[in-house]
């Protein structure tokens, strides 16, 4: 059972000058504890030992990407309310996957992408801070990912910036009127595309210091580069430890150039997106050593960021929170020699078999629009034109799919909406009925889901384990404390706004963590 906890405070502090929000993709509490001895004093350990350390933040939703997770964390609302169930959703009208924050009416700055936060249906921490400042404060967000940057900047923020996949430029959208001048200068004078091919990622520490690594792997070490011949060079860079250094460089520049934390009585906000995800090596040879090195390097970047906050504003005048996206994507396919039960389940094959089944019952036709991720989109009009009752056809399709190899469960939208069990609640929290499919699939753990709807084909190993997710809070007046009791992630947004004495986001569905005076 998830509960909110009471944290002791020395006194009621005044309002801070700056809020710094840090979201780290796939950061794990167990790795923070496991690697603690490798960290310095001013990064993770400063937050873990001097602030509140919640070891088990529960998202209570089946969310597998940083976009949907950040929307939940910053709004305090689940996808059915905030409108962001995943980084990509299927559009039956366009017959393809689209970004939930795609906005053809918003031109890009230093990018061809057309995006805006308009698709986010509710307000966020950033929005409420911007509204409270009444135009006298500044709210910025920096992330490698475009949609995460937009969610963290919010509707009312000054600007959200990201690294675009096409040429590595720091980019934004014309939705925001403010694009930092220092980023325009950075794009012109030191573009990432001219620096990447000289970058080499090697272990930051002697390999013998990394725990739990085989002697062979330690002796081999690793050396990753980002050559221009790799057409996914910028996407790859954005999943690597070195991208965190690039993000910190920009964040420090923002603190210095944008006068954050120096707007009289108004509260400013800077949001930063980092990654602790397993590295997507083009050779598929990245492993545990790279992951541990990512944590070590990230620790130094957080230390750099906090030191700059202290220099520019003072940590005593700031609220710092750090959390994770609450999932872990171990994309490693287990070698067959270990004889773990496995197999491939292919999205287009599911679509073809289901359509053949429905054609046998209702006559030849195209009854399945798409199998997208774990959702099946049926063509309601095509079925009803053949005299099929919608609910009956959906149940028949569900019962057929669940017999397929690699599928452990299948539920219709009606099944999910009417299921009072904890599993039903988890699924309801994970979807947006306005954009969802008609049938939801649960794939068998150990199997590989092969997404062959686009190019290149992607194979995704299935795991159901959920890693422990940290939430760290450093704020004036709050005593250091480690909390083992699970805390619902929807409490984070109202907790941050309560800490700085402003209203919670309008869709926040939980009460804040209470700080005892």
N, C-alpha and C positions, 0 to 999 in steps of 0.2 A: 504493500500500500504506500502510495506517495503522499507525503505530508509536507507542510511548510514548517520551518523551525524558527525558534526564537534565538537570536544572536545577541550577546551582551554588548552594550555600547557604554563608553565612558560618560558621554554627555550628548546633548543635541548640538551638532556642529552647524555652523553657518553654511550658506550655499557655496558650492565650489565655483571656481572660475572656469574649469575645464573638465569635460567628461571624455575619457578615452575608452572606446569599445574595441576589443580585439576578438575576432572570430577566427579560429584556427581549424581548417578543414581536417577532420579525422584525428584530432588530438585525443589521446587516451590517458586517463588517470593512472592506469597501471604502469604505463611507460614513464610518466612523470616521476612516480615513486621508484621505479626500477633503475632509472638513470640519474636519480637525484645527485649522487656523488660526482657525476661528470659535469654538473652545472656550476656556474659561478654564483656569486653572492647577490648579484643585482638583477637577475632575470627571473626565471621561474621561481627560484627559492625566495626571492624577495616577496613575491606575491603569495606563495604557499605558506611562508613562515610569519609574515607581518600582517596578513589579511585573513579573510574568510576563505577557506578551502572546502568547497562542496565536492566530494569525491564521486557522487553518483547523481548526476543530473539526468532525468528521464524525459525524453521527448514524447513518449507514449504515442508514437505514430511511426508507421513504416516509411521512413524518409531516408533516401539513399543518395542525396546530393546536397552540395553546399547552398544552393539557391533556395530550395524549399526550407531547409533547416534554418537559414538566416532569417527568412520571412517569419518563421514561427518564433524565433528568439527575439527579434526586434519588434514584433507586433503583439506578442503574447497570445496569438490566436492560431487555431489550426487551419489547414488549407480550405476547408469548407467556408470559412469566414474570410481569410486573407486572400484567397484566390490563387495561391502559388503552391500547387501540389507537387511540382517537379520542375527541373530546369528546362524540360521540353514536354509539351503536351501535343496530343494529336488533334488536328483540325479536320473534321469530316467534310467541311465545306471545301477546303483546299486539298484534301486527300494527302496530307503530309504532316510531319511533325513541325511545330512552330514553338518559338520562345514565348512564354507567358507575358514577357515584358516587351515583346515586339510592338513597335508603334511606327507605322509608315508615315505618320505626320511629324515625326521628330527626326530631323537630319542629324548626322553625326559630326563631331569635331575630331579631326584626324582619323576618321574611320568611315567606311561605307555602311556600317550598321545603323539601323533605325530603331532606337530603343528609348523607352522612358519608363518611369515608375508608375505610370497611369494604370497598369494592370494590377497593381497591388491595391486591394479594395479597402484597406483600413489604414489608420495612421500608425506610426512607429515611434520608438524612443526619440529618434532624430527629429521627426515632425513635431512632437510635443515640445522638445527643447527649442526648435526654431520658432514655433508659435509663441512660446513663453518669452522669447527674446524680442518679439515684436519688430523684427528687422534690424535690431541693433547688435545681433550676435552673428556668429559664423558656424556653419555646419558642413563638414566635408567628409568624404569617404574615399578610401584608396584600397583597391583590391586587384589581383590579377584577373578576376572574373567580372565580366560586364554586369550581369544581372545582380550579383552579390553587391557590387559597388552601388548600384541604383537603389537596392533595398536599404542598404545601410545609410545612404544619403537621404532617402525618403522623398516624399513629394515636395516638401518645403525647404529642403536643404539648399545650400549654395551650389554644390557640385559633387558628383560622384565620378571617379576616374578609374580606368582599367587599362590593361595591356591588350590590344586587339590581336587576334590570331593571324591576321593577314600580313602585317609588316612589323609588329612589335611596338608600334607607337603607343604612347600614353594617350588615351582617347576619352571622349565623353559624348554627350548628346546636347543638341540645341534646346532641349527641354529646359536645361539650366542656363541661365544667362551669364553665369560666371565660370570661365575656364581659366585656371591659374596661369598667370603669365610665365612663371618659372617653368611650367611644364611645356609650354610652347617653345621656350628657349632650349629646354632639355631635348625635345624632339628634333630640333634643328641642329644642335651642336654636338650631341652625343647620343644619337639614336641607337636603340638596342640592336638593330640589325647590323650595325657596324662593330659592335662589341662582342656579340655572342660567340662568333667563331674563334675568338681568342680565349674564351672562358673554359677553364678546366675545373671539374668538380672532383676533388680527391678528399680523403679523410682529413678532418680538421685536427684530429688527435692521433697519436701513435695507435695503430690498430690493436695492440695488446691491451689497451685500456677499455675497449668495448666489451661488455660482459656477454656471455652466452653465445659467442661466435666461435665457430669451429676453427681449429688451428690452420687448416688449409685455407679457409676464407680469409682469415687474418693475414696470412702470408701473401695471399694474392692481392688484398686490398681492392681498390677500384679506381677507375679513372674514366669519367664521363665527359664528353665534349658535345658541342652543339653546332655541328657543321652545317653549312649552307645547303648541302645536298639533301638534307632532311626536309621534306616539304612540310612536315608538322613541327618544325623547329620551335616555333613560339608556343604552340600547345604543349610540347614536351617541356620546354623551359618552365612553363607555368605550373608543372607538377613536380619540379625539382627544388631542392633546398636552396640553391642560389637565387631563386626568385624572391625569397624572403628578404635578402639583402637589398635587392632593387626596390622592393616595397618600403623597407625602412628608410632608405635614402630619400625617397620621395616624401615619406611621412615627416622626416626631420626637416626637410626643406619647407614643408607646409607649416610646421610649427614656427619656423623662423620668419618666413615671408608673409604669412597671412595673419600674424598677430593673434593667434589663437590663445585664448585665456587672458586676453588683455582688453576686453570690451566692457570696462567699468563693472556694473552689477549684473550684466547679462552672462549667461552660461553658454560657452562654446562647446562644440563637440567635434572630435576627430575619430572616425571609425577606420579600422585597419583590418584587412583580410590577409591571413597567412595560410600556408599549407604545411601539414605534417602527413600528407598522403604517401602511400608507397609510390616510388618513382616509376614512371612509365618509360623504361629504357627501350630504345628501338630494337635492341638485341634480346630483350626479355631476360637479361641476366642480373637485374637489380634485386637486392634481397635485404636481409635483416641488417647487414652492416650499413647500407645506405640509409635505412630507416633510423637507426640509432644516431647516425651522423646528422640526419635531418633535425633531430631533437636537440643535439648539441649546438648545431649552428643556429637553430631558432632561438635557443636560450640566449645566445649572444646578441641576436637582433632585438629581442625584447628588452634586454639590458640597455642597449643603445637607445631604444625608444624611450624607456623610462628615465634614463639619465638626461635626455634632452627635455622631456617634460619637466623634470626637476629644475633644470637650468632656466628654462623659459618661463615657467609658471609656478613651480614648486609642487612637490607631491602633496604637501599639506593643503594645497588649494585645489587638489584634483581628485576626481573619482575615476579609478581604473577598474575595468572589469574585463575578464578574459574567459572565453568559453569555447566549446567545440561544436561541430556539426552533428555529433551523436551517432555516427555510423563508422564502419571501417571496411574499406573495399580492398580486400586481399585478392587481387586479380590473378594470383598464381594458380595455374592448372596443375593438379597433382599428377605426378608421373605415374603411368599405368603399372609400373613395376611394383608399386605398393599395394595393388589390388583393392583399392578403395572402390566400392560400388559407384559407378558413374555412367554417364551417357550424354548424348547431345539432344537437346530439344530445340527444334528450329521454328522460328516464328512463322515463316511462310508456309512451312509444312502444316502447322496447326491450322492456319487459315485455309489451306487447300483441303485438308481432310474434313474440317467443319463445314466448308461450303459444299463439298460432295455429299455429306450426310444430309444437310438441309435440302439440297437439290433432289435427293432421293425421296424425301418426304413431301416436298411442296412443288416439285417440278424444277427443271433447269433454270438457274438464275445466279446472280451474284449477290449473295446474302450477307457476306462478311466484308465489311469495308477495310478493316485492318486489324492485325494483332500488333499492338504497340506496347512494348515493354511487357507488363503483366496484365494488360487490359485488352479485351476483345470488343471491337466496335461492330455492331450488327447494323444492317440496313433495314430499319423499321418499315419504310415505305415499300420496299421490295417484298418483304414478308407479308405485310398486310394486303398487298395487291393480289397475293396468291391465296387469300382467305385465312391466313394464319393469325391466331390470336397472339398478341405480343407477349404476354406473360407466359403462355404455354410454349411458344417458340424459344424464349429465353431459357426456360427451365430445361427444355429438351437439349439445347445447345450446351448448357452447363453439364448436364448428365453425360453427354457424349464426350466432352473434353476431359472430364475428370478420370475417364478410363484410359487416357493416353499415358504412355510411359513418360516419366519426367515431370508429371503433374501430380502434386500431392493433395491439392484442394482447388475447387472452383466455386465461386459464389456469384450470384446475380447482384445487381445494385439493390434490388428489393430485399434479398437475403441479408445484405449488410445493414441496410437501414432499419430492419426490423429485429436484428439479433441483439438481445440484451446482455449477452455474455461479454467478458473482458476482451475476447478476440474480436467480437463484433464492434466494440467500442474502439479498439485499436485501428481497425480498418476504417471506420467512420472518420476517425481523426486524421486519416492519411489521404483522403480523397476530397475532391471538389465535385459534387454531383452535377454542377452546371457544365463541366467540361469532361467528365469521366466517361469511361466506356460502359458497356452493358454487363460484361462478365469479367470478374477479377480472378486471376490465376495465382496460385502459390506453387512455385516450382520445387521439385524434390532436392533437398540439400545434397551436395556432392555432384549434382548434374551441372552441365554447362548449357546456358541459354545462348543460342546462336541467333543474333539479330542480323538477318540477311535482307532487311528492307532497304538498306542503302549500301554505299561503298565507302570504305572497305567493310567486309563482314566482321562483326565483333562477337567474340565469345566471352561470356560472363559467368564465372564459376559461382555457384549458389551456396551461401552460408546463412544460417539463421541466428548465429550468435551475435549478441549486442555488446560492444565494449563499454566499460565504465567511462562516463563522460564527465570532465571536470568543469566546475565554475569557480572562478577566483575573483574576489572582490577586495580592493584596497581603497578605503575611504576614510576620511578624518573621523575620529571618534569611535570607530568600530574595532573591537578587540580581536586579536588573532584567535582563530578557532578553526578546527577541522571538524567537518560535519559528515558523518557516515550515513545518516538517514537519507534515503532518496528524496529529491526535491523535483517537482514538476517544472519542466522548462518553461511553461506558460507563466510561471511566477517571476521570471527574470526581468521582463520588460517593466511590469509594475514595481518591482523592487528597485530598479535603477531610478525610475521617475520619482518614487517615494523618497529615495535617498537624497535627491536634489530638490524635493518639495515642489513638484509640479504634478499635474494630472497624468494618469496613465493613458496609454494608447487606447483609442476608442473601441477596439475589438478585444482588448485584453480580457481573458476569461478566468483569471485567477487573482487571488489577493497577493500582495507583496509579502516577502519574508519580513517578519516583524523584528525590529531591533529594540531590545529592551534597554531602557534608559537607566 
